[in-house]
Amino acid sequence: MNKKGELAMKLDYKKIEENDKEQLFKLINAVLDGLPDPSHFIPYEQWELDSMFDEVNYAPLYGAYDGEKLVGMAQLYVSQDMLEEFKKEFNLTDYNVCELGGNLVLPEYRGLGITTNLQTLEMSLAKKLGFDYIISMAHPDNIASCKTLEKIGLEFVKETKLSNGFLRRLYMKKI
């Protein structure tokens, strides 16, 4: 087994707890500061950073750990108020919808299937929580993210420019 394969075998996927807040913010900053194209990720607003551990009103947060080191994260956005604009884009205003998002992996850990594993975990959670649909979006040039969404069963809906000015490919799946 090669070095990457060995590393993938020992990663642990679990809920990110508040005691890992410092690691979480280091991960976010490291990934966002290193993006070759900042338009691939819609930046967090301060209220979102302040709400990171509010899983009922904002987003359950899961991570991939290499030992004690947080190397990847994903969020399942559950707030219907926060998702109102996106529900309109998907023509799902009458449904209970959640969004896969906040997928960040340290560069040296990419290509191991971390995002796929985290999103699969969150799709199971969405089903358990009783959502009707799961949605997600990715920049059209972010090929890896688009492929991952299709790999886990989300279907391409359309490409659009959101009201915040970001161009996105929209994906959804009935749960």
KALIN-V943371 format. One record per helix or strand of 3 or more residues. SS is the DSSP state (a for helix, b for strand). FROM is the first residue (numbers start at 1). TO is the last residue. If there is no record, write none. Layout:
ss->SS from->FROM to->TO
ss->SS from->FROM to->TO
This chain:
ss->a from->3 to->10
ss->b from->11 to->15
ss->a from->18 to->33
ss->a from->38 to->40
ss->a from->46 to->50
ss->b from->59 to->66
ss->b from->69 to->77
ss->a from->84 to->89
ss->b from->97 to->105
ss->a from->107 to->109
ss->a from->114 to->128
ss->b from->133 to->138
ss->a from->143 to->151
ss->b from->155 to->161
ss->b from->167 to->174
